């Protein structure tokens, strides 16, 4: 049987427009310990500095950069629900237009059984929106359902793809490897279940 386990992690907590904060570094170290026993086949990361720095703290195969798992808006519904209008307010028209192309590239590359017939364990260090897009796709939900799927910094999501059944969402937004003080970063305060 051909199987791919796709491990999705959002980058660690980061300063605005920059690299990891001290908390983000600690989160990435916790993620590295969580994944230490996983036989990773590949590590792919976004070109954004916060994702590059997160990937650098992981062990395993050499990390590869890919714009397809970068920071973008994968799909914009028309009309945009008022509760989510602020999410896209800071993106340019050009950035919004390129998001669906990048999202399609990400799915083509990672969403599905391994093309070589082997079992794979692929780790992607990405951002909240692409992670939500992968989950929406695995659940075969309508495209607008990526909205509202939040992902905490260095939380782990695992999707299983095989050639004998639909995708399986095995783990979603798991923060169990993070100490309490490092959980829920990257989530809007009103959606946090604990402080």
DRENPA-3360 file (N, C-alpha, C; in nm, 2 decimals, always signed):
BEGIN
1 = XXXXXXXX = +0.08/-0.12/+0.00/+0.00/+0.00/+0.00/+0.09/+0.13/+0.00 ~ +0.05/+0.23/-0.07/+0.12/+0.35/-0.08/+0.06/+0.45/+0.02 ~ +0.14/+0.50/+0.11/+0.10/+0.58/+0.22/+0.19/+0.71/+0.24 ~ +0.13/+0.82/+0.26/+0.20/+0.94/+0.30/+0.14/+0.99/+0.43 ~ +0.23/+1.02/+0.52/+0.19/+1.09/+0.64/+0.24/+1.23/+0.63 ~ +0.15/+1.33/+0.62/+0.19/+1.47/+0.61/+0.18/+1.53/+0.74 ~ +0.29/+1.58/+0.79/+0.30/+1.65/+0.92/+0.30/+1.80/+0.89 ~ +0.21/+1.87/+0.94/+0.20/+2.02/+0.92/+0.23/+2.09/+1.05;
9 = XXXXXXXX = +0.32/+2.18/+1.05/+0.34/+2.26/+1.17/+0.35/+2.41/+1.13 ~ +0.29/+2.49/+1.20/+0.30/+2.63/+1.18/+0.44/+2.67/+1.24 ~ +0.50/+2.77/+1.19/+0.63/+2.82/+1.24/+0.61/+2.86/+1.39 ~ +0.72/+2.88/+1.46/+0.72/+2.93/+1.60/+0.68/+3.07/+1.60 ~ +0.64/+3.12/+1.72/+0.60/+3.26/+1.75/+0.71/+3.35/+1.70 ~ +0.67/+3.45/+1.63/+0.77/+3.54/+1.56/+0.74/+3.69/+1.59 ~ +0.84/+3.77/+1.58/+0.83/+3.91/+1.59/+0.76/+3.96/+1.46 ~ +0.69/+4.07/+1.46/+0.63/+4.12/+1.35/+0.73/+4.14/+1.23;
17 = XXXXXXXX = +0.70/+4.06/+1.12/+0.78/+4.07/+1.00/+0.93/+4.01/+1.02 ~ +0.95/+3.94/+1.13/+1.09/+3.90/+1.15/+1.10/+3.75/+1.19 ~ +1.21/+3.73/+1.26/+1.24/+3.59/+1.30/+1.17/+3.55/+1.43 ~ +1.21/+3.44/+1.48/+1.15/+3.38/+1.60/+1.18/+3.46/+1.72 ~ +1.08/+3.47/+1.81/+1.10/+3.53/+1.94/+1.16/+3.42/+2.03 ~ +1.20/+3.45/+2.15/+1.25/+3.35/+2.24/+1.15/+3.24/+2.26 ~ +1.02/+3.27/+2.27/+0.92/+3.17/+2.29/+0.91/+3.09/+2.16 ~ +0.92/+3.15/+2.05/+0.92/+3.08/+1.92/+1.03/+2.98/+1.91;
25 = XXXXXXXX = +1.15/+3.01/+1.96/+1.26/+2.92/+1.95/+1.23/+2.80/+2.05 ~ +1.18/+2.83/+2.16/+1.14/+2.72/+2.26/+1.04/+2.63/+2.20 ~ +0.94/+2.69/+2.13/+0.84/+2.61/+2.06/+0.90/+2.52/+1.96 ~ +0.99/+2.57/+1.88/+1.05/+2.49/+1.77/+1.13/+2.38/+1.83 ~ +1.20/+2.40/+1.94/+1.28/+2.30/+2.01/+1.19/+2.19/+2.06 ~ +1.07/+2.23/+2.11/+0.97/+2.13/+2.16/+0.92/+2.04/+2.04 ~ +0.89/+2.11/+1.93/+0.85/+2.04/+1.81/+0.95/+1.94/+1.77 ~ +1.08/+1.98/+1.77/+1.19/+1.89/+1.73/+1.19/+1.77/+1.82;
33 = XXXXXXXX = +1.17/+1.79/+1.95/+1.17/+1.67/+2.04/+1.05/+1.58/+2.01 ~ +0.94/+1.64/+1.98/+0.82/+1.57/+1.95/+0.84/+1.48/+1.82 ~ +0.91/+1.53/+1.72/+0.93/+1.46/+1.60/+1.06/+1.38/+1.59 ~ +1.13/+1.38/+1.70/+1.26/+1.31/+1.69/+1.26/+1.16/+1.65 ~ +1.15/+1.09/+1.69/+1.14/+0.95/+1.65/+1.06/+0.92/+1.53 ~ +1.02/+1.03/+1.46/+0.95/+1.01/+1.33/+1.05/+0.99/+1.22 ~ +1.03/+0.89/+1.14/+1.13/+0.87/+1.03/+1.10/+0.96/+0.91 ~ +1.13/+1.09/+0.93/+1.10/+1.19/+0.83/+1.17/+1.16/+0.70;
41 = XXXXXXXX = +1.09/+1.16/+0.59/+1.14/+1.15/+0.46/+1.19/+1.28/+0.40 ~ +1.11/+1.39/+0.43/+1.15/+1.52/+0.38/+1.10/+1.63/+0.48 ~ +1.17/+1.74/+0.48/+1.13/+1.86/+0.55/+1.13/+1.97/+0.45 ~ +1.01/+2.04/+0.44/+0.99/+2.15/+0.34/+0.94/+2.27/+0.43 ~ +0.99/+2.38/+0.40/+0.95/+2.50/+0.47/+0.92/+2.62/+0.38 ~ +0.85/+2.71/+0.43/+0.82/+2.84/+0.37/+0.95/+2.92/+0.36 ~ +0.95/+3.01/+0.26/+1.07/+3.10/+0.25/+1.07/+3.21/+0.36 ~ +0.96/+3.23/+0.43/+0.96/+3.33/+0.53/+1.06/+3.30/+0.64;
49 = XXXXXXXX = +1.12/+3.41/+0.69/+1.23/+3.39/+0.79/+1.18/+3.31/+0.92 ~ +1.06/+3.33/+0.96/+1.01/+3.26/+1.08/+1.00/+3.11/+1.06 ~ +0.97/+3.07/+0.93/+0.96/+2.93/+0.90/+1.10/+2.87/+0.88 ~ +1.19/+2.95/+0.82/+1.33/+2.90/+0.80/+1.39/+2.87/+0.93 ~ +1.38/+2.97/+1.02/+1.44/+2.95/+1.16/+1.38/+2.83/+1.23 ~ +1.25/+2.81/+1.22/+1.19/+2.69/+1.28/+1.24/+2.57/+1.22 ~ +1.25/+2.56/+1.09/+1.30/+2.43/+1.03/+1.45/+2.41/+1.07 ~ +1.53/+2.51/+1.09/+1.67/+2.50/+1.12/+1.69/+2.43/+1.25;
57 = XXXXXXXX = +1.59/+2.43/+1.34/+1.60/+2.37/+1.47/+1.56/+2.22/+1.47 ~ +1.51/+2.17/+1.36/+1.47/+2.03/+1.35/+1.58/+1.94/+1.30 ~ +1.58/+1.82/+1.34/+1.67/+1.72/+1.29/+1.61/+1.63/+1.18 ~ +1.68/+1.58/+1.09/+1.63/+1.49/+0.99/+1.69/+1.52/+0.86 ~ +1.62/+1.50/+0.75/+1.68/+1.52/+0.62/+1.69/+1.67/+0.60 ~ +1.78/+1.71/+0.50/+1.80/+1.85/+0.47/+1.67/+1.92/+0.43 ~ +1.65/+2.03/+0.50/+1.52/+2.11/+0.47/+1.53/+2.18/+0.33 ~ +1.42/+2.18/+0.26/+1.41/+2.24/+0.13/+1.30/+2.36/+0.14;
65 = XXXXXXXX = +1.33/+2.47/+0.08/+1.24/+2.58/+0.08/+1.14/+2.57/-0.04 ~ +1.02/+2.61/-0.01/+0.92/+2.61/-0.12/+0.82/+2.72/-0.10 ~ +0.80/+2.80/-0.21/+0.70/+2.91/-0.21/+0.56/+2.85/-0.19 ~ +0.54/+2.73/-0.24/+0.41/+2.67/-0.23/+0.36/+2.65/-0.09 ~ +0.44/+2.65/+0.01/+0.40/+2.64/+0.15/+0.43/+2.77/+0.22 ~ +0.44/+2.88/+0.14/+0.46/+3.01/+0.20/+0.34/+3.07/+0.26 ~ +0.35/+3.20/+0.29/+0.24/+3.27/+0.36/+0.16/+3.34/+0.26 ~ +0.03/+3.29/+0.24/-0.06/+3.34/+0.14/-0.20/+3.31/+0.18;
73 = XXXXXXXX = -0.29/+3.37/+0.11/-0.44/+3.35/+0.13/-0.48/+3.25/+0.02 ~ -0.52/+3.12/+0.06/-0.54/+3.02/-0.04/-0.67/+3.04/-0.13 ~ -0.77/+3.11/-0.07/-0.90/+3.12/-0.14/-0.97/+3.24/-0.07 ~ -1.03/+3.32/-0.16/-1.11/+3.43/-0.10/-1.26/+3.41/-0.15 ~ -1.35/+3.38/-0.06/-1.49/+3.37/-0.11/-1.55/+3.50/-0.15 ~ -1.65/+3.49/-0.23/-1.72/+3.62/-0.28/-1.87/+3.60/-0.25 ~ -1.92/+3.67/-0.16/-1.86/+3.78/-0.08/-1.78/+3.73/+0.03 ~ -1.69/+3.81/+0.09/-1.61/+3.77/+0.20/-1.70/+3.79/+0.33;
81 = XXXXXXXX = -1.71/+3.68/+0.41/-1.79/+3.70/+0.53/-1.74/+3.81/+0.62 ~ -1.82/+3.89/+0.67/-1.78/+4.01/+0.74/-1.68/+3.98/+0.86 ~ -1.70/+3.87/+0.92/-1.62/+3.83/+1.04/-1.48/+3.80/+0.99 ~ -1.45/+3.78/+0.86/-1.32/+3.74/+0.82/-1.26/+3.85/+0.73 ~ -1.33/+3.96/+0.70/-1.28/+4.06/+0.61/-1.14/+4.12/+0.66 ~ -1.12/+4.13/+0.79/-0.99/+4.18/+0.84/-0.88/+4.09/+0.80 ~ -0.90/+3.96/+0.78/-0.80/+3.86/+0.75/-0.73/+3.90/+0.62 ~ -0.80/+3.95/+0.53/-0.75/+3.98/+0.39/-0.72/+4.12/+0.37;
89 = XXXXXXXX = -0.75/+4.21/+0.46/-0.74/+4.35/+0.44/-0.60/+4.40/+0.41 ~ -0.50/+4.33/+0.46/-0.36/+4.38/+0.44/-0.29/+4.32/+0.32 ~ -0.36/+4.23/+0.25/-0.30/+4.17/+0.13/-0.33/+4.25/+0.01 ~ -0.23/+4.26/-0.08/-0.25/+4.33/-0.21/-0.33/+4.24/-0.30 ~ -0.39/+4.31/-0.40/-0.47/+4.24/-0.50/-0.38/+4.13/-0.57 ~ -0.25/+4.16/-0.60/-0.16/+4.07/-0.66/-0.14/+3.95/-0.57 ~ -0.12/+3.97/-0.44/-0.10/+3.86/-0.35/-0.22/+3.77/-0.34 ~ -0.34/+3.83/-0.33/-0.46/+3.76/-0.33/-0.48/+3.67/-0.45;
97 = XXXXXXXX = -0.44/+3.73/-0.57/-0.45/+3.66/-0.69/-0.36/+3.54/-0.70 ~ -0.24/+3.55/-0.64/-0.14/+3.44/-0.65/-0.17/+3.33/-0.55 ~ -0.25/+3.35/-0.44/-0.27/+3.25/-0.34/-0.33/+3.12/-0.39 ~ -0.44/+3.13/-0.47/-0.49/+3.00/-0.52/-0.40/+2.92/-0.60 ~ -0.31/+2.98/-0.68/-0.21/+2.91/-0.76/-0.11/+2.84/-0.67 ~ -0.06/+2.91/-0.56/+0.03/+2.85/-0.47/-0.04/+2.73/-0.39 ~ -0.16/+2.76/-0.35/-0.24/+2.65/-0.28/-0.25/+2.53/-0.36 ~ -0.28/+2.54/-0.49/-0.29/+2.43/-0.58/-0.16/+2.35/-0.59;
105 = XXXXXXXX = -0.05/+2.43/-0.60/+0.08/+2.37/-0.61/+0.11/+2.29/-0.48 ~ +0.08/+2.34/-0.36/+0.10/+2.27/-0.24/+0.02/+2.14/-0.23 ~ -0.10/+2.15/-0.27/-0.18/+2.02/-0.28/-0.13/+1.92/-0.38 ~ -0.09/+1.97/-0.49/-0.03/+1.88/-0.59/+0.09/+1.81/-0.54 ~ +0.17/+1.88/-0.46/+0.30/+1.83/-0.41/+0.28/+1.73/-0.30 ~ +0.19/+1.77/-0.20/+0.19/+1.69/-0.08/+0.06/+1.62/-0.05 ~ -0.05/+1.66/-0.11/-0.18/+1.60/-0.07/-0.21/+1.48/-0.15 ~ -0.18/+1.36/-0.10/-0.20/+1.24/-0.18/-0.10/+1.13/-0.14;
113 = XXXXXXXX = -0.13/+1.01/-0.18/-0.03/+0.90/-0.15/+0.10/+0.93/-0.22 ~ +0.20/+0.88/-0.16/+0.34/+0.90/-0.22/+0.34/+0.85/-0.36 ~ +0.39/+0.93/-0.45/+0.39/+0.89/-0.60/+0.49/+0.77/-0.63 ~ +0.58/+0.75/-0.54/+0.68/+0.64/-0.57/+0.64/+0.50/-0.51 ~ +0.53/+0.50/-0.45/+0.48/+0.37/-0.40/+0.54/+0.33/-0.26 ~ +0.62/+0.42/-0.21/+0.68/+0.40/-0.08/+0.60/+0.46/+0.03 ~ +0.63/+0.43/+0.16/+0.57/+0.50/+0.27/+0.65/+0.62/+0.30 ~ +0.59/+0.74/+0.31/+0.66/+0.86/+0.33/+0.61/+0.93/+0.46;
121 = XXXXXXXX = +0.70/+1.01/+0.52/+0.66/+1.09/+0.64/+0.72/+1.23/+0.60 ~ +0.64/+1.32/+0.55/+0.68/+1.45/+0.50/+0.64/+1.56/+0.60 ~ +0.73/+1.64/+0.64/+0.71/+1.75/+0.73/+0.71/+1.88/+0.66 ~ +0.60/+1.96/+0.68/+0.59/+2.09/+0.61/+0.58/+2.20/+0.72 ~ +0.68/+2.29/+0.73/+0.67/+2.40/+0.82/+0.62/+2.52/+0.74 ~ +0.50/+2.56/+0.78/+0.42/+2.65/+0.70/+0.36/+2.76/+0.79 ~ +0.24/+2.81/+0.74/+0.17/+2.92/+0.81/+0.03/+2.88/+0.84 ~ -0.04/+2.95/+0.91/-0.18/+2.92/+0.95/-0.27/+2.89/+0.83;
129 = XXXXXXXX = -0.27/+2.98/+0.73/-0.36/+2.97/+0.62/-0.34/+2.85/+0.53 ~ -0.21/+2.82/+0.49/-0.19/+2.70/+0.41/-0.22/+2.57/+0.50 ~ -0.19/+2.57/+0.63/-0.23/+2.46/+0.71/-0.38/+2.43/+0.71 ~ -0.45/+2.54/+0.72/-0.60/+2.53/+0.72/-0.65/+2.48/+0.58 ~ -0.58/+2.52/+0.48/-0.62/+2.48/+0.34/-0.60/+2.33/+0.33 ~ -0.49/+2.27/+0.38/-0.46/+2.13/+0.37/-0.57/+2.05/+0.45 ~ -0.61/+2.10/+0.57/-0.71/+2.03/+0.65/-0.84/+2.04/+0.58 ~ -0.88/+2.15/+0.52/-1.01/+2.17/+0.45/-1.01/+2.07/+0.33;
137 = XXXXXXXX = -0.90/+2.06/+0.26/-0.89/+1.97/+0.15/-0.91/+1.82/+0.19 ~ -0.84/+1.78/+0.30/-0.85/+1.65/+0.35/-0.99/+1.61/+0.39 ~ -1.06/+1.71/+0.44/-1.20/+1.68/+0.48/-1.30/+1.69/+0.37 ~ -1.25/+1.73/+0.25/-1.33/+1.74/+0.13/-1.44/+1.85/+0.16 ~ -1.40/+1.95/+0.23/-1.50/+2.06/+0.26/-1.49/+2.17/+0.15 ~ -1.60/+2.25/+0.14/-1.60/+2.35/+0.04/-1.48/+2.45/+0.06 ~ -1.44/+2.52/-0.04/-1.31/+2.60/-0.03/-1.32/+2.71/+0.08 ~ -1.44/+2.77/+0.10/-1.44/+2.87/+0.20/-1.43/+2.82/+0.34;
145 = XXXXXXXX = -1.43/+2.69/+0.36/-1.42/+2.63/+0.50/-1.28/+2.64/+0.56 ~ -1.18/+2.69/+0.48/-1.05/+2.71/+0.54/-1.06/+2.82/+0.64 ~ -1.15/+2.91/+0.62/-1.17/+3.02/+0.71/-1.22/+2.97/+0.85 ~ -1.16/+3.01/+0.95/-1.20/+2.96/+1.08/-1.12/+2.84/+1.13 ~ -1.04/+2.78/+1.05/-0.95/+2.67/+1.09/-0.82/+2.73/+1.14 ~ -0.80/+2.75/+1.27/-0.68/+2.81/+1.32/-0.58/+2.71/+1.36 ~ -0.45/+2.76/+1.35/-0.34/+2.67/+1.39/-0.24/+2.75/+1.47 ~ -0.22/+2.70/+1.59/-0.12/+2.76/+1.68/+0.02/+2.75/+1.64;
153 = XXXXXXXX = +0.10/+2.83/+1.69/+0.25/+2.82/+1.66/+0.31/+2.69/+1.71 ~ +0.37/+2.62/+1.62/+0.44/+2.49/+1.64/+0.34/+2.38/+1.69 ~ +0.21/+2.40/+1.66/+0.12/+2.29/+1.68/+0.14/+2.20/+1.57 ~ +0.09/+2.07/+1.59/+0.11/+1.97/+1.49/-0.02/+1.92/+1.44 ~ -0.03/+1.91/+1.31/-0.14/+1.84/+1.24/-0.08/+1.73/+1.15 ~ -0.15/+1.61/+1.15/-0.10/+1.50/+1.07/-0.22/+1.45/+0.99 ~ -0.20/+1.44/+0.86/-0.29/+1.39/+0.76/-0.23/+1.26/+0.70 ~ -0.31/+1.16/+0.69/-0.27/+1.03/+0.63/-0.33/+1.02/+0.50;
161 = XXXXXXXX = -0.25/+1.00/+0.39/-0.30/+0.97/+0.26/-0.26/+0.83/+0.22 ~ -0.36/+0.76/+0.16/-0.33/+0.62/+0.11/-0.41/+0.60/-0.01 ~ -0.37/+0.49/-0.08/-0.44/+0.46/-0.21/-0.56/+0.38/-0.19 ~ -0.60/+0.35/-0.06/-0.71/+0.26/-0.04/-0.83/+0.32/+0.04 ~ -0.82/+0.45/+0.07/-0.92/+0.52/+0.15/-0.91/+0.67/+0.14 ~ -1.01/+0.75/+0.17/-1.00/+0.89/+0.17/-0.89/+0.94/+0.27 ~ -0.85/+1.07/+0.26/-0.75/+1.12/+0.35/-0.80/+1.11/+0.50 ~ -0.72/+1.09/+0.59/-0.75/+1.08/+0.73/-0.68/+1.19/+0.81;
169 = XXXXXXXX = -0.76/+1.27/+0.88/-0.71/+1.37/+0.97/-0.68/+1.30/+1.10 ~ -0.55/+1.27/+1.13/-0.52/+1.19/+1.24/-0.50/+1.28/+1.37 ~ -0.44/+1.40/+1.35/-0.41/+1.49/+1.46/-0.44/+1.63/+1.40 ~ -0.50/+1.72/+1.48/-0.52/+1.85/+1.44/-0.49/+1.95/+1.55 ~ -0.40/+2.04/+1.52/-0.36/+2.15/+1.61/-0.32/+2.10/+1.75 ~ -0.24/+1.99/+1.75/-0.20/+1.93/+1.87/-0.09/+2.01/+1.94 ~ -0.10/+2.06/+2.06/+0.00/+2.13/+2.13/+0.05/+2.06/+2.25 ~ +0.03/+1.93/+2.26/+0.06/+1.85/+2.38/+0.21/+1.85/+2.41;
177 = XXXXXXXX = +0.29/+1.88/+2.31/+0.44/+1.88/+2.32/+0.49/+2.02/+2.37 ~ +0.40/+2.11/+2.38/+0.44/+2.25/+2.43/+0.40/+2.27/+2.57 ~ +0.48/+2.33/+2.66/+0.44/+2.36/+2.79/+0.33/+2.46/+2.79 ~ +0.25/+2.47/+2.89/+0.13/+2.55/+2.90/+0.16/+2.70/+2.86 ~ +0.27/+2.75/+2.90/+0.30/+2.89/+2.87/+0.33/+2.92/+2.72 ~ +0.36/+2.81/+2.65/+0.39/+2.82/+2.50/+0.28/+2.78/+2.41 ~ +0.16/+2.75/+2.47/+0.05/+2.71/+2.39/-0.04/+2.83/+2.35 ~ -0.11/+2.81/+2.24/-0.21/+2.91/+2.20/-0.16/+3.03/+2.13;
185 = XXXXXXXX = -0.02/+3.05/+2.12/+0.03/+3.17/+2.05/-0.01/+3.16/+1.91 ~ -0.04/+3.27/+1.85/-0.08/+3.27/+1.71/-0.24/+3.26/+1.69 ~ -0.31/+3.23/+1.80/-0.45/+3.22/+1.80/-0.51/+3.35/+1.85 ~ -0.62/+3.40/+1.79/-0.68/+3.52/+1.84/-0.72/+3.49/+1.99 ~ -0.70/+3.59/+2.08/-0.73/+3.57/+2.22/-0.87/+3.51/+2.25 ~ -0.97/+3.55/+2.17/-1.11/+3.51/+2.20/-1.13/+3.36/+2.16 ~ -1.04/+3.30/+2.09/-1.05/+3.16/+2.06/-0.97/+3.07/+2.14 ~ -0.89/+3.12/+2.23/-0.80/+3.04/+2.32/-0.88/+2.97/+2.42;
193 = XXX = -0.85/+2.84/+2.44/-0.92/+2.77/+2.55/-0.86/+2.78/+2.68 ~ -0.73/+2.83/+2.69/-0.67/+2.85/+2.81/-0.57/+2.97/+2.79 ~ -0.52/+3.02/+2.89/-0.42/+3.13/+2.88/-0.28/+3.08/+2.91;
% end
